[in-house]
Amino acid sequence: MRHSGFISDGAATPSVRPARPSTPRGAKAVVAAGLATAVVALAGCSSSSTAASGSGGMTGDIRILANITPVLTKSYYQGLVAPFVKSHPGVKVVIESPSGTNVQSTLQQELVSGSAPDIVASSLDPVVAQQMTTFPDESWVTSTPLSDSAKVDGRIWQVATGLQNQSLVYYNETAFQKAGITTAPRSLAEFTAALGKLQQAGYVPLQTAGEWVTGAQFSMMANPALLGDDPTWYAERNDKKATFKKSAYDTYLKAYAGWIASGAIPKNSLGEKYQASIDNFLAGKSGMFVMGNWLNASVNSAKNLPFKVGAFPTPTPDGSPPKQMSGQAQPYSILKSSKHQALSLALVKYLVTDKNAVTTSLRSEGNFRAGYSYPGTALDEAVGKIVDTAPGTVAGTSGPGVNAGFGNELNTVVQSLYTGKSADEAAAKLDSWWNDNAGQ
């Protein structure tokens, strides 16, 4: 969501694609909640019943360290917890934004200083799982998205509101028309050809940015190929039975380096901030933008867009349909050090089971969850269709079996392509780093 800690990387899960409701012509699209996860809706959840449960005598101030983004603002979180606070007299919830580079680094600093929050609202590296309270083995916990796949040492330490899907390419339909691109590219070769046509038509072919964006976009494209047919690849790399040099990553590194060399990706892209990359795409300056489904919120809230935004799956080497890199959306963890364990648990339970709270969370970033639906736009429906027809999901760059810090290292390595490193050197650097950090 990720994501600065924004990208929400999860582990692979079986593909279960409930049927999506059809949308009558002229009616608002309804974004169905079921996607590539075997999660069932909690029957009978409502704002009144959930918020009231466990409220007997619990009071205190709860601090939530939250992943603050252009969509997930402090005001968003404050509004999300407001019904719970109203139904629990004597409770105050304070939303805190990261003081460090991201949530993960801020949490590490606060753990060292002894000033850790009660709850963290963000995807976290499993390395901190031992600092988190184990959630009870109850249906409301086990039915949250990817709860089983995200376990560490057999324990659930993080529960999520929904599911994000990240192997998506958003595109400017007007730019495609002007460039003469009549069908969405499916293979890397077709994608590269489309970049060239967009460049000739006067657009920035592929929008990217510095910060965390570079590596995140790369993994969104490459991980479906890396893990699609071999979900245990990370484990094989740990056992030295596989290397990045002889994997799909090498294929995508070579393609990416070629895009930089041709100018399809401007060499000054690393100087752009994440928000600037969104602004440039929405201003109609770029043709394509690889991003997770949370971009829907920015598109849907934009005023007077000069073009229509479409979406298609990220390209694969051979053009076959890719699995979606997928992860937990808006997850929550409780610190063992919290002095308000019962109250924190009640608040998290409310956030991930209350019907109104869950629906609000899903709508905020265009996320999904089995058994939930909400009014959406044509773009929401288009993305939902991509996810529903995907052949499954794959993990991201963090989670069980992935060395801590891999996402940050991948980001650094991909960015080195802008400063003269070759694809071969980049793949070798990933292998060297993995060997040095194995088991962490």
N, C-alpha and C positions, 0 to 999 in steps of 0.2 A: 503499500500500500507501500521496496520496496525499496530503499525508499528511503546520504543522510539517513540510512536505515529505512528508507521509504519503500523499497521493494520488499514485498512480503513473500519470501521463498518458502515453499512447503515441500513435503515429500509426496511421491507418487501415490495415487490411489486408484482403485478400479474405476472404469468408466461406467457410469450408470446414467442414462440419458432419458429421464421421464419425458413424455410427450409435451410439447409446448402448445398452449392454446393458440388457435388461429386468431388473427386480428381482423375484424370486419373492415372493409374499405371505408375510410373516412373516420374511423374510430381511433382513439388513442391506443398506442401499442401497450400491451401488458407484458412486463418482463417477468417471465416465469422463473421460479427459484431453483428448479432442479438442474443440476449440471453434472459434471463428472465427479460425483461423489455419492457414496451410499449413506447419505444423511437423511433422516426423516424429520418432519416437522413435529414440534411438541404440541400435542393436542390440548386445547383448553387454555393456552396462555393468553393473558390479557393484562392490560396495564394495571387494573385494579387488583387482580388476584396476586400477581407476582410482586408488585411493589409492596403489598401489605405483608407478604410472608416474611417471617424472621424479624419483624420490626420491634418486637417486644423489648423495650428498655435499652436498645442499642443506641448509643450516642457517641459523638466525637467528631474530630476533623480528619477527613481522608484526603491524602495527597495523591494525585494521579500524575505521573510523568507521562506525557502524551506525545505522540508523533504528530507534530504540527506541520501541516502542508497548506498549499493554496486552497484546498477544499476542507481539510480537517483542521479548522481553526479552533482557537480557544472557545469562541462563541458556540461553535458546533458542539463541542464536548459539554459545555455548560448547559446547553439546551437539552442534550441527551440525558444528562443525569438529573435534570430539574424535577421530573415527576417523582423520582425516587426520594430526592431530598424533601420534597413537599410532603410525602407520606411518612417520613421518618423525622419527627420533631427532634431537634437537638443535634442533627447531623449537618455538617458542612463539608462540601467537596471542593477542593482547590485544584485547578488544572494548571500544571506547570509545563512550560516548554523547555526543550533541551538547552542547557547552558554551554555544552560542548559542541563538537561537530555534529553529533546526532544523538539519538536516544541511547544507543548502546554505550558510547563513550561517556555520556553524561552519567548513566547508571553506574558505570565502573568507578567514576570519580566519586560519586555519592556513597557508594559502598565502602570505599576506602576511608572517606571522611566521617562515616557513621551517620550520614544524613539521608539515607535512602528513603524513597517514597513508600507508600503503602501498596500502590498498584502501578503497573506499567502498562500503558496502552500502546503497544507497538510490537512488531515481530522482533524477537531477540535471538541471538546466537545461542545454541544449546549449551555453550560453555558456562552460561550463567544459570542453567537449570537448577543446579544444586543450591542456589540462593533463594529459590522459589518454593512456595508452599505447594504440596501435592493436592490436586483437586480430588474430591471424594469420588468413589466409583459409583456414581449415580447416573440415571438416564439423562438428566439435563446436561451433564458433562460429556458423557460418551456420545451423545447425539449432535454435538457441535462439529462443524466442518473440520475434517482432517485430524480430529483429536487422536485417533489411534495411530496414524502414520507419523505424527509429530512427537510421539512419546520418547522420553529419554530414560534409559534404564527401567523400562516398563511402567513409568509413571507419567501421568498427564500433568504438566506444569503450566500449560498455556491453553486457553480456550478462545475460540474466535466466533465472531458474529456471522461471518459469511465466507465466501470463496472468491478469490480474485483469479483472473485469467490474463496472461501477460504476453502471449505470443501472437500479437495483433499488429497489423499495419494499418494506420489511419491514412487516408489519402484525400487530396483535394480533387473533387470530381471535375471541376472546371479546368484545372491544370492537366488532368488526364485527357480531356477532350481536346485541348489546344495542342497537346503533345502527340495526339493521334494514338493514344493507348486505349484500345477498345475492350480488353479483358484484363482482369487482375492477374499479375504475374504469379506463377506457382513455383517455378524452379529458380535457383540462383541465377542461371543464365538469363531467364526471362526478366528477373528482377534487375539485373545489371543492365540489360537492354533498355528497360523502362527508365532507369536513372539517366541513361544517355539521352533519351528522348526528352525528358523533363529539362535537362540541362540545356539542350538546344532550344527549347521553348522559353527559356529565360527564367526558370525557377531554380531555387536551391533544391536539388533533387531529393536529398534525404536530410531531414532535420535531426540534429542531435545537439549535444551541449557537453560542457565539462561536468564538474562536480561528480556525482555518482552515476549520471545518466549514461555515459559512454559504455561502461562495462555492463550495466543493466540491460541496455538495448542489445548488446552482443549476446548475452545469455538468453534473452528472449527469443532470438533467432536461432542460436546454435544448440541450446539444450534439448529441444525436441529431436534433433538429429543425433546428439550425443547419447541420449538416454532412451529414445523412443523404442528401440528394439532391444535395449539392454539396460533396464532400470538399476542393475547392480554395478554399473560401470564405476562409480566412485569407490566401491568396495574393491573392485578389481585393480583400480589404480593404487589403492592402499596396499594391496598385495603384490604390487609391481608386475601385474599381469597385463597392464595396459599403460599407454602413455598418451599425453595430449598430442604429441607429434604425429602419432599414428591414429588419430581420432577425427571425428567430425569438426572438432575445434580448429584443427589445422586447415581444413577446407574453408571454414568461415573466416579465419584470420587472413588467408590469402585473398579471399573475395573482398574483405574489408579494406585491406591494404591497397587493393586495386581501385576501390572506390575513392580512396583518399588521393591516390596518384592521378586519377582522371579528373579530379575536381568535383566529383559527384557529392562528396562530403567536403565542405570548405575546411582548409587547414587551420583556420582560426576558430573553429567550432568549440575548442576547449575553453575559450575565453567567455563563452556564453553561460549564463545561469539557467537552471532548470525552468524557472518561470519565463525567462526570455525565450526559451525554445518553444514553449506553449504559445506565447504571444506571437511569435513569428509565424507559426503554423496557422493560427487563427486569423492572422492578418492576410493570409493568402500568399505568403512569400515562398513557401516550400511545398513540394509535391507530395512527400510521404513522411510519416512520423511513426516509428516503431515505439509502442508504449502499451502499458497495461490498461485494462478496462476502466480504470479510474479516470482516464482522459475524457470519458463520456460526460462527466460532470462539468468539466470546463467547456466542452463544446456546447452542451445543452444550456448552459447559463450565459453563453456569449450573445451579445446583442448585434443584430444586423450583420451577420456573417456574409461576406461577399461571395461565398461559394457553399456547396453542399459537401458535407464530410461523409465519406464512405469508409468501409473497413473490410479487410480480408486477412486470412491467416498468413503468418510469416512464411517466407519461401523455404523450401527444402532442396537439397542437392539434386534430387531426381524429379521434383514436382509432385510427389505424393502428398496426401493430406497430412499435416503435422499434428502431433499431439500438442496440447496446450501446456506451457509452463504455468503451473498453478500453485497457489499458496493460500494460507489463511488470511482473511481480510479482517482488519480491526480486531486483533487478538488482545487478550488481557492476561496478565500474570500477577500474582500476589507475592510480595516479599515475605520471607520467613521472619524478617526483623520487624514487620508491622506489629504494632501493639493493638491493632483493631482487626484481628483475624476474622471474627464472626461477621462484623459489619462489612469488611472488605469482600468477603465471600458472598454476602447477601447482595451487595452492589453489583458484583460481577455477574452473579446469577441473573439479576434483573436485566443487565445489559445484553446478555446473550440468549435470553429466553422470552422476555416480554415482547409481545407481538408488535406493539407500536415502536419500541426501541429498536428491535431488529429490523423492521421495515424501514425506519428512518436511516439506520446505518447502511442498509443495502442500497437505498436510493442515493445516498450521498456520493457514492463513487461508482454506481452502476454495477454493484456486486451481486452475487447470487447465493441462494440457499434453497435446498429442496423443501418444497411445501410452502414457500412464500412467493408472492407475486406483488407487483406494484405498477401503477401507471407509468409508462415510459415513452420515450421518443422513438422515431423510426431507427435512429442510430442504436439505441438500447436494444431494440428488437433484432437488428442486424448482427450485433455482437453476440447476443444470446444465441442466435441461430448458428454462428460459427462455433461457439462452444458446445452446443448440443450435438452438432454433427462431427465434432472432433473425435478421433479414434481413441482418446484417452488423455491422460495428463502425465506430466513428468515433473521432477523436482527442480528446484532452482539452485542457487549457489550457497545455500546454507541448510542446515538441518542434520539429522542423524547420519553419520558416516562421512560428512564433509568437514574437512579441516577448518578450524576456526580462522576467520579472516580471509577465506578464499575469495569472497565477493569483492573485498577491497583490493586484493592482489590482482584479480582479473581486471578490475577497473584500471589499475595502474599499467598493466601490461597492454591492454587495448589502447590506452592513451599514448603509449610509447610508439605506436605505429605512426602517430602524427609527427613525431620528432625524429624520424629516420630509421627506427628499428624495422627489420624485416619480419615477415610472418614466421619464417623459420626461427628467428631469434626469439620472437614472442612465445612460440610454442615451447621452445627450449627453456625459457625463463619460467613458464608455468610448471613444467616438469621439475625443474630445479627447486622451485619454491615448495612444491608438494612434497618432494623428498625430504626437504629440511623441516617441514612442519607436520609430517605424518603422525597421526595419533592424537593431534591436539584438538 
